Structures are given as structure tokens and as C-alpha cells.
Amino acid sequence: MDTQNAASAPTPNGVIIIKLHGHVRMGEPIDRFRNEIDGNLAQGRAKFLVDMAAVRSLDSSGIGMLVRSLSLAKQKGGIIKLVNVPPQASQTLRVTGVLRLFEVYDNEAAALNTF
């Protein structure tokens, strides 16, 4: 399968970096992403940076999961920020009106400095 979601250990400032890969759509990719977010929230970690550099496509399930995750993180006093959003995913998020909900950065270092 060409879609993987992996998270690193929290950075020194407590940010969880989640790297999305491939086709972020209904099924296993969304389930893994949901489990990663929910597991970290359950442990009190609510600051996330979602690296989308390797995302090839994003469907309505992926968009819904991003919005759900942002809402849950905010309820816990946290935030989700996006980094390295490819043009096609950016366009999809822009057209649906979802992009404006997120802070978006071009590189990980710049994004991490904003937490």
C-alpha cells in the first residue's frame, strides 16, 4: 500500500508531527490518521503539525478528517497546522473553503517556530 501515516515523537515544544503519504482517502489511511490524532489527544498532546509533502490526493474523507481533527484539538486547547501542502491538495482545500481554517507553512522549521 502506498499510503502511510506516521508520527514522530513529540518535538521539544510538544508538537506531534504527522506525515501523510499517498492518497489520503476513505479507508485505512483515514483510520490510521484518526487513530494517531485520537491517541495523542487521549494522552494530553494537542499540538500537531501535519506534513503533507508526500500527499498525492485528498478526498472528502481526508478533508473531513482534517476538519474533525482541528476541532478536537481546539477543544483540548491545541491546534493543527499544515506544512508542505502540495498544489493539488492546496487547491482542493481552497475550493472547499477548508484551507482558511488552518495555518499553512512552506517548511517545517518555520511552522515549528510558531507553536
N, C-alpha and C positions, 0 to 999 in steps of 0.2 A: 504494500500500500504506500502511495506516495505522500500521504498526509500524516503529519505527526505534530503533536503539540507537546512541547517540553518546557519546563520551567526551571530556572536556576534557583539556587538557594537565595535567600534574601540578600540584597546588597547591604553595605554598612548602614545606609539610611533606611533600611527596612522595606525597600521596594522589591517586589517579586517581578522578575522579567519572564514573560511568557512569549515564546517564539512560535508563531503559527506558520505552517508549511502547506503548500499544495492547494488543494481545493477545500475551502472551509465551507462545508455544506452539511445538510442533514445526515445524521447517522453517527458513526464512530468519531469523526473529527469534532463534532459539536459536543458529543458526550464527554470526550476527553477534556475539552476546553471547560465545559461546565464543572466537571469533577475537580479540575485544577483550581478554578475560582472558588467553588464552594468549600473545598478542603482548606484552602488558605484562609478564607473568611471565618471558618469554624475555629481556626487556631488564632484568630485575632489579627491576622495580617490583611490589611485592606488597601494597600497602595500597590498598584500594578502598572507595569509598562508592557504593552502588547506590541511586540516587534512583528511587523507584517511584511518584511522584506521578501520572504520566500512564498508569499501568498500568490497563487495563480488565478484563483477565482473566489468569489464570495456570493453566496445565495441569500435568500431571505432568512433562512435559519441562522446563518452566520451573523447577519445583521442583527437579528433578534437577540442572539446570544450576547453580542457586544452591548446592546442597549440594556438587557437584563442585568448583565454583569456590572455595568456602570451604576445602575440603580441600586443594586445590592451593596456595592462598595460604598456608595454615598450614604446609605442607611447606617453603615458601620463607621462613618466618619472618614472614609477613604476616597480614593479616586482611581480612575483608569485613564491612562494617557496612551496615545498611539505613536509609534515611531516607524519610519521607513515604509510608509504606505505606498505601494506601487500605483502607478497612474490608473490602471483599470479598476482597482479596488477603491481608490480615491474618488473616481468618477461615480461609481455605484453608490458610495456613501453620500456623495454630494447630491446626486439626483434624488435620493430618498429622503434627504434632509437630515440624515443622521450625523454627517461629518461635523456639523456645527455643535453637536453635543460634546465633542471631545477636544482636548488639547492635542495638537498634532505636531510632531517634531521630525526633522530630517535626519538626526543622528542620536544615538543612544546617550552619548555624553551630555549633549545639550539638554535632552529630556530629563536625565537623572538629576541634573543641577537644579531643576525646577521643583523638586519634591522637598 
